[in-house]
Amino acid sequence: MEERKNYLSVSEILSKAFRISKDNILEILKVIGIFIVPTVLIIVGIIVGIIFSSMINMSYAYSYNYLENSIPFIGFGSVLILIFTIIIASAVIIYADAIIVKILDDANRGKEVSWKTANKYVWQKKWSVIGLNLLVALMLFAFFIALTLLTVLLSFLTIGIGLIILIPLIIAICVVMAPIPMLFNSALIVKDLTITEAIGETFLLFKRGYFWTTIGRLAAISGITIGLGIVLIILEFIPLLGIIIAIIGQFIIQVYTISYLNVLVYDRSDIEEIYIDPII
């Protein structure tokens, strides 16, 4: 049996991810400023516009006493516009996140970092990026539906005892799975794969011999981000400043998580098939 590669420890990945995120924050801010900020502002503007126009329509209808007949038609077009805008905005944000993944991956490899270079690469893989995220969303939705049905079934068969037993397990699963959607993106870009290859590569991180080490690394970053998220929620109670801190903090957490997952995927990019982890 050959000796296993010395993979980075959790603390080493955390430290390296922090350094990479910090050193390349300027290029990341460019991506946020160019793609994400305008997208968010457009969504907010459309929502405010829909609310304002709906209030005017309601007031006009009420003034002319035909409110009852007009209610079913008020806002239908606005809702369609909002849905379409959210779909487009989601695609833009997914695209921007992929650029950030590429920037952090280039930095991790010691390459020259540029948002323009990263954008050029992601543009060539844009349909793979969007398609992968759509498939992952569907997979996660199906998983949670199945988990919910299983929970209900066991709770019914055990007269509620099964629910009490499953609650800690469900919480643990949710904690571990929190960063998994971004893990697929890291696999896609870090290893330059197709959609199906990225899905397969991500699942390989959980293969026999590496299952618990992967779970532990995901739990570590998930626990940290959840803890920081709770702090940000508390800070939101600070008038005005709290909301700004929370928004900025959320972006920082996301960037750091992406950097962490990139380092993890790259570190595990040459898994030896013959090694069997004694833990499992």
VEXPADO-344147 format. One record per atom (N, C-alpha, C): residue in one letter; x, y, z. Coordinates in steps of 0.2 Angstrom, whole numbers, padded with zeros to 4 digits, always signed. Each point is the difference from the previous one (the first is absolute). Example, Ala and Ser with C-alpha at 12.3 -4.5 7.8 and 13.67 -1.06 7.14 Angstrom:
# residues 2
A+0066-0028+0039A-0004+0006+0000A+0004+0006+0000S-0002+0005-0004S+0004+0006+0001S-0004+0005+0003
//
This chain:
# residues 280
M+0004-0006+0000M-0004+0006+0000M+0004+0006+0000E-0001+0005-0005E+0004+0006+0000E-0002+0005+0005E+0005+0004+0001E-0001+0005+0006E-0005+0005-0003R-0005+0003+0004R-0004+0005-0002R+0003+0007-0001K-0003+0004-0004K+0003+0006-0001K-0002+0004+0007N+0004+0005+0002N-0001+0004+0006N-0004+0006-0002Y-0007-0002+0001Y-0005+0006-0001Y+0000+0005+0005L-0002+0006-0002L+0000+0005+0005L-0005-0001+0005S+0002+0002+0006S-0005+0000+0006S-0005+0005-0001V-0005-0001+0005V-0006+0005+0000V+0003+0007+0001S+0005+0001+0005S+0002+0006+0002S+0005+0003-0006E+0003-0004-0003E+0004+0002-0006E-0004+0003-0005I-0006-0004-0002I-0004+0003-0005I-0003+0006+0002L-0002+0001+0006L-0004+0006+0003L+0005+0006-0001S+0007-0001+0002S+0005+0005+0000S+0001+0002-0007K+0001-0005-0005K+0002+0001-0007K-0006+0004-0003A-0006-0002+0001A-0006+0003-0003A-0001+0007+0002F+0002+0002+0007F+0000+0007+0002F+0005+0004-0003R+0006-0003-0001R+0005+0004-0003R-0002+0002-0008I-0002-0005-0003I-0002+0001-0007I-0005+0005-0001S-0006-0001+0004S-0005+0005+0000S+0002+0007+0001K+0004+0001+0005K+0003+0006+0002K+0004+0004-0005D+0005-0004-0003D+0004+0002-0005D-0003+0002-0006N-0006-0003-0002N-0003+0002-0006N-0007+0003+0000I-0001+0003+0006I-0006+0004+0001I-0002+0005-0005L+0005+0003-0003L-0001+0006-0004L-0003-0003-0007E+0003-0005-0003E-0003-0003-0006E-0007-0003+0002I-0001-0002+0006I-0007-0003+0001I-0005+0006+0001L+0002+0005+0003L-0004+0006+0001L-0002+0003-0007K+0004-0001-0005K-0001+0002-0007K-0006-0004-0003V+0000-0006+0002V-0005-0005-0003V-0007+0002+0004I+0001+0001+0006I-0006+0002+0004I-0003+0007-0003G+0004+0004-0001G-0002+0007-0002G-0003+0000-0007I+0003-0004-0004I-0002+0000-0007I-0006-0005-0002F-0001-0005+0004F-0005-0005-0001F-0006+0000+0005I+0002-0001+0006I-0004-0001+0006I-0004+0006+0002V+0004+0005+0001V-0004+0006+0003V-0005+0003-0005P+0002+0001-0006P-0006+0002-0005P-0006-0004+0000T+0002-0007+0000T-0006-0005+0000T-0004+0001+0006V+0003+0001+0006V-0004+0000+0006V-0004+0007+0000L+0003+0005-0003L-0004+0007+0000L-0006-0001-0005I+0001-0003-0006I-0005-0001-0004I-0006-0003+0003I+0001-0006+0003I-0005-0004+0003I-0004+0004+0005V+0004+0004+0005V-0003+0004+0005V-0004+0006-0004G+0003+0003-0005G-0004+0005-0003G-0007-0003-0004I+0001-0006-0002I-0006-0003-0003I-0006-0001+0005I+0003-0003+0006I-0005-0001+0005I-0003+0006+0003V+0004+0005+0001V-0003+0006+0002V-0005+0003-0005G+0002+0000-0006G-0004+0002-0006G-0007-0003+0000I+0000-0007+0001I-0006-0004+0000I-0004+0002+0006I+0003+0000+0005I-0004+0002+0006I-0003+0007-0001F+0003+0005-0002F-0002+0007-0001F-0006+0000-0005S+0001-0004-0006S-0005+0000-0005S-0006-0003+0002S+0001-0005+0004S-0006-0004+0003S-0004+0004+0004M+0003+0004+0004M-0003+0005+0005M-0004+0005-0004I+0003+0003-0006I-0004+0004-0004I-0006-0003-0003N+0001-0006-0003N-0005-0003-0003N-0006-0002+0005M+0002-0002+0006M-0005-0001+0005M-0004+0006+0002S+0004+0006+0000S-0003+0006+0002S-0005+0002-0005Y+0002+0000-0007Y-0004+0002-0005Y-0006-0004-0001A+0001-0007+0001A-0006-0005+0000A-0005+0002+0005Y+0002+0001+0006Y-0004+0002+0006Y-0004+0006-0001S+0004+0005-0003S-0004+0007-0001S-0005-0001-0005Y+0000-0005-0005Y-0005+0000-0005Y-0005-0006+0001N+0001-0003+0006N-0005-0005+0002N+0000-0007-0004Y+0006-0001-0003Y+0000-0007-0004Y+0005-0004+0003L+0002+0001+0006L+0005-0004+0004L-0001-0008+0000E-0006-0002+0001E-0002-0007+0001E+0002-0003-0007N-0002+0003-0006N+0001-0004-0006N+0007+0001-0003S+0004+0004+0003S+0006+0001-0003S+0006-0003+0004I-0002-0002+0006I+0005-0004+0004I+0004-0005-0003P-0004-0005-0004P+0003-0006-0003P+0006+0002-0005F-0001+0006-0003F+0004+0002-0005F+0006+0005+0002I-0001+0003+0006I+0005+0004+0002I+0007-0003+0002G+0005+0002-0003G+0007-0003+0002G+0002-0006-0004F-0005-0003-0004F+0002-0006-0003F+0006+0001-0005G+0000+0005-0004G+0006+0001-0004G+0006+0002+0004S-0001+0003+0005S+0006+0002+0005S+0003-0006+0003V-0004-0005+0001V+0002-0006+0003V+0004-0004-0005L-0002+0000-0006L+0004-0003-0006L+0006+0003-0001I+0000+0007+0000I+0007+0004+0000I+0004-0002+0005L-0002+0000+0007L+0004-0002+0005L+0003-0007+0000I-0004-0005-0002I+0002-0007-0001I+0006+0000-0005F-0001+0003-0006F+0005+0000-0005F+0006+0004+0002T-0001+0005+0004T+0006+0004+0002T+0004-0004+0005I-0003-0004+0005I+0003-0004+0005I+0004-0006-0004I-0003-0003-0005I+0004-0005-0004I+0006+0003-0003I-0001+0005-0003I+0006+0003-0003I+0006+0002+0005A-0003+0003+0005A+0005+0003+0005A+0003-0006+0004S-0003-0006+0001S+0003-0006+0003S+0005-0002-0005A-0001+0000-0006A+0005-0003-0005A+0006+0005+0000V-0001+0006+0001V+0006+0005+0000V+0004-0001+0006I-0003-0001+0006I+0003-0001+0006I+0004-0007+0000I-0003-0005-0003I+0003-0006+0000I+0007+0001-0005Y-0001+0003-0005Y+0006+0002-0004Y+0005+0004+0003A-0002+0005+0004A+0005+0004+0004A+0003-0005+0005D-0003-0004+0004D+0003-0005+0004D+0005-0004-0003A-0002-0002-0006A+0005-0005-0004A+0007+0004-0001I-0001+0007-0002I+0006+0004-0001I+0004+0000+0006I-0003+0001+0006I+0003+0000+0007I+0004-0006+0001V-0004-0006-0002V+0004-0007+0001V+0006+0000-0004K+0000+0002-0006K+0006+0000-0005K+0005+0005+0003I-0002+0006+0002I+0006+0004+0003I+0003-0003+0006L-0004-0003+0004L+0003-0003+0006L+0004-0006-0001D-0002-0004-0006D+0004-0006-0002D+0006+0002-0003D+0000+0005-0004D+0007+0003-0003D+0005+0002+0005A-0003+0003+0006A+0004+0002+0005A+0003-0006+0004N-0004-0005+0001N+0002-0006+0003N+0006-0003-0004R-0001+0000-0006R+0005-0003-0004R+0007+0004-0001G-0001+0006+0002G+0006+0005-0001G+0000+0003-0006K-0005+0000-0004K-0001+0004-0006K-0001+0007+0000E+0001+0004-0005E-0002+0007+0000E-0008+0000+0001V-0002+0005+0004V-0007+0000+0001V-0003+0006-0003S-0005+0000-0004S-0003+0005-0003S-0008-0002-0001W-0004+0005+0002W-0007-0002-0001W-0002+0000-0008K+0004+0003-0004K-0002+0000-0007K+0002-0007-0003T+0006-0003+0002T+0002-0006-0002T-0005-0006+0003A-0002+0001+0006A-0005-0004+0003A-0007+0000-0004N-0002+0006-0002N-0006+0001-0003N+0000-0003-0007K+0006+0000-0003K+0000-0003-0007K+0000-0007+0001Y+0003-0003+0005Y-0001-0007+0001Y-0007-0003+0001V-0003+0004+0005V-0007-0002+0002V-0005+0001-0006W+0001+0005-0004W-0004+0001-0006W+0000-0006-0004Q+0005-0003-0001Q+0001-0006-0004Q-0004-0006+0003K-0001+0000+0006K-0003-0005+0004K-0007+0002+0003K-0003+0006-0003K-0005+0002+0003K-0006-0004+0001W-0001-0004-0006W-0006-0005+0000W+0001-0006+0005S+0006-0002+0000S+0002-0005+0005S-0001+0002+0007V+0002+0007+0002V-0001+0002+0006V-0008+0001+0002I-0004+0003-0004I-0007+0000+0001I-0003-0006+0000G+0002-0005-0004G-0003-0006+0000G+0001-0004+0006L+0006+0000+0002L+0002-0004+0006L-0003+0003+0006N-0001+0006+0001N-0004+0003+0006N-0007-0002+0000L-0003+0000-0006L-0007-0002-0001L-0001-0007+0002L+0005-0005-0002L-0001-0007+0001L+0002-0001+0008V+0004+0004+0003V+0002-0001+0007V-0006+0002+0004A-0003+0006-0002A-0006+0002+0003A-0006-0005+0000L-0001-0003-0006L-0005-0006+0000L+0002-0006+0004M+0006-0002+0000M+0002-0005+0004M-0001+0001+0008L+0002+0006+0002L-0001+0002+0007L-0007+0000+0002F-0004+0003-0005F-0008+0000+0001F-0002-0007+0001A+0002-0005-0004A-0003-0006+0000A+0003-0004+0006F+0006+0002+0002F+0002-0003+0006F-0004+0002+0007F-0001+0006+0000F-0004+0003+0006F-0007-0003+0000I-0003+0000-0006I-0007-0003+0000I+0000-0007+0002A+0005-0004-0002A+0001-0007+0002A+0001+0000+0008L+0004+0004+0002L+0002+0000+0008L-0006+0002+0004T-0004+0005-0003T-0006+0002+0003T-0005-0006+0001L-0001-0003-0006L-0005-0006+0000L+0002-0006+0005L+0007-0001+0000L+0002-0005+0004L-0001+0002+0008T+0001+0006+0001T-0001+0003+0007T-0007-0001+0002V-0005+0002-0005V-0007-0001+0002V-0002-0007+0001L+0003-0004-0005L-0002-0007+0001L+0003-0003+0006L+0006+0001+0002L+0003-0003+0006L-0004+0003+0006S-0002+0006+0000S-0003+0003+0006S-0007-0003+0001F-0003-0001-0006F-0007-0003+0000F+0000-0008+0003L+0005-0003-0003L+0001-0007+0002L+0002-0001+0008T+0004+0005+0002T+0002-0001+0007T-0003+0005+0005I-0006+0002-0002I-0004+0005+0004I+0004+0006+0003G+0004+0003-0005G+0004+0006+0002G+0007-0002+0003I+0001-0006+0002I+0007-0001+0003I+0005+0001-0006G-0001-0003-0006G+0004+0001-0005G+0002+0007-0002L-0005+0004+0001L+0002+0007-0002L+0005+0003+0005I-0001-0001+0007I+0005+0002+0005I+0007-0003-0002I+0000-0006-0002I+0007-0003-0001I+0003+0004-0007L-0005+0001-0005L+0003+0003-0006L+0002+0007+0000I-0003+0004+0005I+0001+0007+0000I+0008+0002+0000P+0004-0003+0005P+0007+0001+0000P+0003-0002-0006L-0002-0006-0003L+0003-0002-0007L-0001+0005-0005I-0006+0002-0001I-0002+0005-0005I+0004+0006+0001I+0000+0003+0006I+0004+0006+0001I+0007-0001-0002A+0003-0006+0001A+0007-0001-0002A+0001-0001-0007I-0005-0003-0003I+0000-0001-0008I+0000+0007-0003C-0005+0005+0003C+0000+0006-0003C+0006+0004+0001V+0003+0000+0005V+0007+0003+0002V+0005-0002-0005V+0001-0006-0001V+0005-0003-0005V-0002+0002-0007M-0006+0000-0002M-0002+0001-0007M+0000+0007-0002A+0001+0005+0005A-0001+0007-0002A+0005+0002-0005P+0006-0002+0000P+0005+0002-0005P+0000-0004-0006I-0004-0005+0000I+0001-0005-0006I-0002+0003-0007P-0005+0004+0000P-0001+0003-0007P+0006+0004-0003M+0004+0004+0004M+0006+0003-0002M+0005-0005-0001L+0000-0006+0003L+0005-0005-0001L+0000-0002-0007F-0006-0001-0003F-0001-0002-0007F+0004+0005-0005N-0002+0006+0002N+0003+0005-0005N+0008+0000+0001S+0003-0001+0006S+0007+0000+0001S+0003-0006-0004A-0004-0006+0000A+0003-0006-0004A-0001+0002-0008L-0005+0003-0002L-0001+0002-0007L+0006+0004-0002I+0002+0005+0003I+0005+0005-0002I+0007-0002+0002V+0001-0002+0006V+0007-0001+0002V+0003-0006-0004K-0004-0005-0002K+0002-0006-0004K-0002+0001-0007D-0003+0005-0002D-0002+0002-0007D-0004-0006-0003L-0006-0002+0003L-0003-0005-0002L-0007+0001-0004T-0003-0005-0002T-0007+0001-0003T-0005+0000+0006I-0006+0001-0002I-0005-0001+0006I-0001-0007+0003T+0000-0005-0004T+0000-0007+0002T+0006-0002+0004E+0006+0003-0003E+0006-0002+0004E+0001+0004+0006A-0003+0006+0001A+0000+0004+0006A-0004-0004+0005I-0006-0002-0002I-0004-0004+0005I+0003-0006+0003G+0003-0004-0005G+0003-0006+0002G+0006+0001+0004E+0004+0006-0001E+0006+0001+0003E-0002+0002+0008T-0005+0004+0000T-0002+0002+0007T-0002-0006+0004F-0004-0004-0003F-0002-0006+0004F+0006-0005+0002L+0005+0001-0004L+0006-0004+0001L+0004+0002+0007L-0001+0006+0001L+0002+0003+0007L-0003-0004+0006F-0005-0003-0001F-0004-0004+0005F+0001-0007-0001K+0005-0002-0004K+0001-0007-0001K+0002-0004+0006R+0000-0006+0000R+0003-0004+0006R+0007+0001+0001G+0002+0001+0006G+0007+0002+0002G+0001+0008+0001Y-0005+0004-0003Y+0001+0007+0000Y-0007+0003+0003F-0004-0004+0001F-0007+0003+0002F+0000+0004+0007W+0003-0003+0005W+0000+0004+0006W+0005+0006+0000T+0005+0000-0004T+0005+0006+0000T-0004+0005-0004T-0003-0002-0005T-0004+0006-0004T-0006+0002+0004I-0003-0004+0004I-0006+0002+0004I+0003+0005+0006G+0006-0002+0002G+0003+0005+0006G+0002+0006-0003R+0002+0001-0006R+0003+0006-0003R-0006+0004-0002L-0006-0003-0002L-0006+0004-0002L-0003+0003+0006A+0000-0005+0006A-0003+0002+0006A+0004+0006+0003A+0006+0000-0001A+0004+0006+0003A-0001+0006-0003I-0001+0001-0007I-0001+0006-0003I-0007+0002+0001S-0005-0005+0000S-0007+0001+0001S-0001+0003+0007G+0003-0003+0005G-0001+0002+0007G+0003+0008+0001I+0006+0001-0003I+0002+0007+0000I-0004+0005-0003T-0003-0002-0006T-0004+0005-0004T-0007+0001+0004I-0002-0005+0003I-0007+0000+0003I+0001+0005+0007G+0006-0001+0003G+0001+0004+0006G+0001+0007-0002L+0004+0001-0005L+0001+0007-0003L-0007+0003-0002G-0004-0004-0003G-0007+0002-0002G-0004+0002+0006I+0000-0003+0005I-0004+0002+0006I+0003+0006+0003V+0006+0001+0000V+0003+0007+0002V-0002+0005-0004L-0001-0001-0007L-0002+0006-0004L-0008+0001+0001I-0003-0005+0001I-0008+0001+0002I+0000+0004+0006I+0004-0001+0005I+0000+0004+0006I+0002+0008-0001L+0005+0000-0005L+0002+0007-0002L-0005+0004-0004E-0005-0004-0003E-0005+0004-0004E-0004+0004+0005F+0000-0001+0006F-0004+0004+0005F+0003+0007+0001I+0006+0001-0002I+0003+0007+0000I-0003+0004-0005P-0003+0006+0001P-0004+0004-0005P+0005+0002-0005L-0003-0001-0007L+0004+0002-0006L+0006-0004-0001L+0005+0001+0005L+0007-0003-0001L+0000-0007+0000G-0005-0003+0004G-0001-0007+0001G-0001-0004-0007I-0005+0003-0004I-0002-0003-0006I+0006+0000-0005I+0004+0006+0000I+0006+0000-0004I+0005-0005+0002I+0001-0001+0006I+0005-0005+0002I-0002-0007-0001A-0007-0001+0000A-0002-0007-0001A+0001-0001-0008I-0002+0005-0004I+0001-0002-0007I+0007-0001-0002I+0005+0004+0002I+0007+0000-0001I+0002-0007+0003G-0002-0001+0006G+0002-0007+0003G-0002-0006-0004Q-0006+0000-0002Q-0003-0005-0004Q+0005-0002-0006F+0002+0006-0004F+0004-0001-0006F+0007-0003+0002I+0002+0002+0006I+0007-0002+0002I+0000-0008+0002I-0006-0001+0003I-0001-0008+0002I+0000-0004-0006Q-0004+0002-0005Q+0000-0004-0006Q+0006+0000-0004V+0004+0005+0000V+0006+0000-0003V+0005-0005+0003Y+0000+0001+0007Y+0004-0005+0004Y-0001-0007-0001T-0007-0001+0000T-0002-0007-0001T+0002-0003-0007I-0001+0004-0005I+0002-0002-0007I+0008-0001+0000S+0004+0004+0003S+0007-0001+0001S+0002-0006+0003Y-0004-0002+0006Y+0001-0006+0004Y-0001-0006-0005L-0006+0000-0003L-0002-0006-0004L+0005-0001-0006N+0003+0006-0003N+0004-0001-0005N+0007-0003+0002V+0002+0002+0006V+0006-0003+0002V-0001-0008+0002L-0006-0001+0003L-0001-0007+0001L-0001-0004-0006V-0003+0002-0006V+0000-0004-0006V+0006-0001-0003Y+0004+0006+0000Y+0007+0000-0003Y+0005-0005+0004D-0001+0000+0006D+0004-0004+0005D-0001-0007-0001R-0007-0002-0002R-0002-0007-0001R+0000-0002-0007S+0003+0004-0005S-0001-0001-0007S+0004-0006-0002D+0004-0004+0004D+0004-0006-0002D-0001-0005+0004I-0007-0002+0002I-0001-0005+0005I+0002-0007-0003E+0004-0003+0005E+0002-0007-0002E-0005-0005+0001E-0002-0004-0005E-0005-0005+0000E+0001-0005+0005I+0007-0002+0001I+0002-0006+0004I+0000+0002+0008Y-0001+0006+0002Y+0001+0002+0007Y-0007-0001+0003I+0000-0004+0006I-0006+0000+0004I+0001+0003+0006D-0004+0005+0002D+0000+0003+0006D-0002-0005+0006P+0004-0001+0005P-0002-0004+0005P-0006+0002+0004I-0002+0006-0001I-0006+0003+0004I-0006-0003-0002I-0001-0002-0006I-0006-0003-0003I+0001-0007-0003
//
